[in-house]
Amino acid sequence: MVSVASWNINSVRLRMPLVERLLDEETPDVLCLQEIKCEEHLFPYEA
C-alpha cells in the first residue's frame, strides 16, 4: 500500500527539522507540501 502525507506547512524553511522528523518517523511514499512560502532558488532541495 502507498502512504501519502499532506501538510499545509506555512514556510518550509522554518520547519525543515519537523519535515525531516516526519520523513524519518512516518516514512511516507509521497509527501505533499502546501503553502511552502519559499522562492524556488531558496527551497531546501538537499534536505
N, C-alpha and C positions, 0 to 999 in steps of 0.2 A: 504494500500500500504506500502511496506517495503522501508525504506530510507537507502541508503548506502553512507557513506562518505569515500573517499580515499585521502590520504595525503602523499606526499613524504616529510617526516618530518625532515630528516637530523639531527638526535640526539634527541631522545625522552626526555631524562632527562633535556636537556636545555630548552625544550619547553613545559614542563608539565603544566604551567599556561595557555598556549594557548590551549592545548588539553582539559583541564578542562573547559575552557570557551566555546570551540566548543561543547562539550558534553552538557553543561548547556543550551546554546542558540539554538542549532540546533537539539538536541536530536535524533541523528541517531540511527537506529536499529542495524546497523553494522558499525564499524569503522575499516578501513584497513590502516595500517601504513607501509610505505616502508622506507628503509634506516634509521632504528631506531638507528644504530650505538651504540649498548648497549649490553654488555655481559649479558647473562641470569640472573646471580646472582645479577646484578645491576638494572634490569628492575623494574620500579615502579608499581608492581602489585597492591599494596594497594590503589593507586590513583583512 
